[in-house]
Amino acid sequence: MSQQRTIAAIGAAVQDVFLHNSDAFAPVCHKPHECSMHLQLGAKLDMNAITFSTGGGAANAAVTFARQGTGRFLLVWLGAIQLPRLFGKCW
């Protein structure tokens, strides 16, 4: 009889913000393999879509373990922004 192990994921839980399909995000290439984005500080940029997602090392690890059927729990510090409400719905 095998005993299932419980894994503790301790660390970061963050909110990822992805900005999509703006011409302002065109890469600037100084050399063929050295490209970067240059955005003016404080500039207002038009976005076609914004996606919010959960992330962070501990949160991602806990989700991976859960998908594999492993016993797990997540221990993170949540700030005073919208993220605690989002995680409350997920867990």
Sequence and secondary structure as in RCSB ss.txt:
>XXXX:A:sequence
MSQQRTIAAIGAAVQDVFLHNSDAFAPVCHKPHECSMHLQLGAKLDMNAITFSTGGGAANAAVTFARQGTGRFLL
VWLGAIQLPRLFGKCW
>XXXX:A:secstr
     EEEEEE  EEEEEEES GGG  EEEETTEEE    TT     SEEEEEEE HHHHHHHHHHHTT EEEEE
E   SSSHHHHHHHH 
